[in-house]
Amino acid sequence: MFFDLIDFLLQRQIYKTADIALSYIQDQNSVRFLMTKAQICTNQGHYQEAANALDILLDQNPKDQKAWILRGHAFYLLNNLFDSEESYINALRIKTEKPLKDNVLEMRLGIIYAKRRSWKDAKTVFLKVCKDRMQTTAWIYLGLSFIRLGELASAEDAIS
């Protein structure tokens, strides 16, 4: 019953009340509790607390793709590029029945590579993002990657 209430509150972005309702749940080591706790913490800006909850969850269930993605987002927002990249790559490595559809994950992974000046990796990621969907930011980063790799004609095409 509490999880139904918490889901209702999260859909309406009432995070503080959802956090209060979450405190009434007895089994604080369940996968559902930990994932919900991480979602609430992330939305409240408590990224380290979210990452800690996700670490516990991933110890129990290392194949939880959504947990890896949320962990990557939390570390990205903490500006911890190494752990964020590791989490995103782990999420991408998990094979599921439905293909992964997280636009933010791929964009952030590409931005991480660009920040680390790993231009070949950034180019690969942004080529995929640009192929899958039309995003201006992805095309700009793709052009930047081409420039850094000395592929000026391709950079001009990407940016234009």
C-alpha positions as CSV (number, residue, x, y, z in Angstrom):
1,M,0.0,0.0,0.0
2,F,2.8,2.4,0.8
3,F,4.5,1.8,-2.5
4,D,1.3,2.6,-4.3
5,L,1.1,5.9,-2.4
6,I,4.8,6.6,-3.1
7,D,4.4,5.9,-6.8
8,F,1.5,8.3,-6.9
9,L,3.5,11.0,-5.1
10,L,6.5,10.4,-7.4
11,Q,4.4,10.8,-10.5
12,R,3.3,14.2,-9.2
13,Q,6.8,15.2,-8.1
14,I,5.9,15.4,-4.4
15,Y,9.3,14.1,-3.3
16,K,9.4,15.2,0.3
17,T,6.1,13.5,1.1
18,A,7.2,10.4,-0.8
19,D,10.3,10.3,1.3
20,I,8.2,10.5,4.5
21,A,6.0,7.7,3.3
22,L,9.1,5.6,2.4
23,S,10.3,5.8,6.0
24,Y,7.2,3.7,7.1
25,I,8.3,0.7,5.0
26,Q,9.7,-2.1,7.2
27,D,11.9,-4.0,4.7
28,Q,14.6,-1.3,3.9
29,N,16.8,-3.8,2.1
30,S,14.4,-4.8,-0.6
31,V,15.1,-4.0,-4.2
32,R,12.0,-2.0,-4.6
33,F,12.7,0.1,-1.4
34,L,16.3,0.8,-2.5
35,M,15.3,1.8,-6.0
36,T,12.5,4.0,-4.7
37,K,14.9,5.6,-2.2
38,A,17.4,6.2,-4.9
39,Q,14.8,7.9,-7.2
40,I,13.6,10.1,-4.4
41,C,17.2,11.1,-3.4
42,T,18.1,11.8,-7.0
43,N,15.1,14.0,-7.5
44,Q,15.8,15.9,-4.2
45,G,19.5,16.4,-5.2
46,H,20.9,14.0,-2.7
47,Y,23.1,12.2,-5.3
48,Q,25.6,10.6,-2.9
49,E,22.8,9.1,-0.8
50,A,21.1,7.8,-4.0
51,A,24.4,6.2,-5.1
52,N,24.8,4.5,-1.7
53,A,21.3,3.0,-2.0
54,L,22.0,1.8,-5.5
55,D,25.3,0.3,-4.5
56,I,23.4,-1.9,-1.9
57,L,20.8,-2.7,-4.5
58,L,23.5,-3.7,-7.1
59,D,25.2,-5.9,-4.6
60,Q,21.9,-7.9,-4.4
61,N,21.1,-7.7,-8.1
62,P,24.1,-6.8,-10.3
63,K,22.0,-7.3,-13.5
64,D,19.5,-4.4,-12.7
65,Q,20.0,-2.2,-15.8
66,K,17.8,0.6,-14.4
67,A,19.8,0.7,-11.2
68,W,23.1,1.0,-13.2
69,I,21.6,3.9,-15.2
70,L,20.3,5.7,-12.2
71,R,23.7,5.2,-10.5
72,G,25.4,6.7,-13.5
73,H,23.0,9.7,-13.4
74,A,23.7,10.3,-9.7
75,F,27.5,10.2,-10.2
76,Y,27.2,12.3,-13.3
77,L,25.4,15.0,-11.3
78,L,28.1,14.7,-8.6
79,N,30.6,15.3,-11.4
80,N,32.2,12.0,-10.7
81,L,33.0,11.1,-14.4
82,F,34.8,7.8,-13.7
83,D,32.0,6.1,-11.7
84,S,29.4,7.6,-14.0
85,E,31.1,6.2,-17.1
86,E,31.5,2.8,-15.4
87,S,27.8,2.7,-14.5
88,Y,26.7,3.7,-17.9
89,I,28.9,1.1,-19.6
90,N,27.6,-1.6,-17.2
91,A,24.1,-0.6,-18.1
92,L,24.8,-0.9,-21.8
93,R,26.4,-4.3,-21.4
94,I,23.3,-5.8,-19.9
95,K,21.2,-7.5,-22.5
96,T,17.5,-7.3,-22.1
97,E,14.4,-8.4,-24.1
98,K,13.6,-4.8,-25.0
99,P,16.4,-2.6,-26.3
100,L,17.6,0.1,-24.1
101,K,15.9,3.5,-24.7
102,D,17.5,6.0,-22.5
103,N,18.5,9.1,-24.4
104,V,20.1,10.8,-21.4
105,L,22.5,7.8,-20.8
106,E,24.0,7.9,-24.3
107,M,24.3,11.7,-24.4
108,R,25.9,11.8,-20.9
109,L,28.3,9.0,-21.8
110,G,29.4,11.0,-24.9
111,I,29.8,14.2,-22.9
112,I,31.9,12.3,-20.4
113,Y,34.2,11.1,-23.2
114,A,34.3,14.7,-24.6
115,K,35.2,16.1,-21.1
116,R,38.0,13.5,-20.8
117,R,39.1,14.4,-24.3
118,S,38.6,10.8,-25.5
119,W,37.5,12.1,-28.9
120,K,37.3,8.7,-30.7
121,D,35.0,7.3,-28.1
122,A,32.9,10.5,-28.1
123,K,32.6,10.4,-31.9
124,T,31.4,6.7,-31.7
125,V,28.8,7.5,-29.1
126,F,27.5,10.7,-30.8
127,L,27.4,9.0,-34.2
128,K,25.0,6.5,-32.7
129,V,22.9,9.2,-31.0
130,C,22.7,11.1,-34.2
131,K,21.7,8.0,-36.1
132,D,19.0,7.0,-33.6
133,R,17.4,10.4,-33.1
134,M,17.7,14.0,-34.1
135,Q,19.3,16.1,-31.3
136,T,21.1,19.4,-31.9
137,T,23.4,18.9,-29.0
138,A,24.5,15.5,-30.3
139,W,25.3,17.0,-33.7
140,I,27.4,19.8,-32.1
141,Y,29.4,17.4,-30.0
142,L,29.8,15.1,-33.0
143,G,31.2,18.1,-34.9
144,L,33.5,18.9,-32.0
145,S,34.8,15.3,-31.9
146,F,35.5,15.4,-35.7
147,I,37.3,18.7,-35.3
148,R,39.5,17.3,-32.5
149,L,40.3,14.3,-34.6
150,G,41.2,16.5,-37.6
151,E,38.3,15.4,-39.7
152,L,37.3,18.9,-40.7
153,A,35.0,18.1,-43.7
154,S,33.0,15.7,-41.5
155,A,32.9,18.3,-38.7
156,E,31.5,20.9,-41.1
157,D,28.7,18.4,-42.2
158,A,27.8,17.5,-38.6
159,I,27.7,21.1,-37.4
160,S,25.7,22.4,-40.4
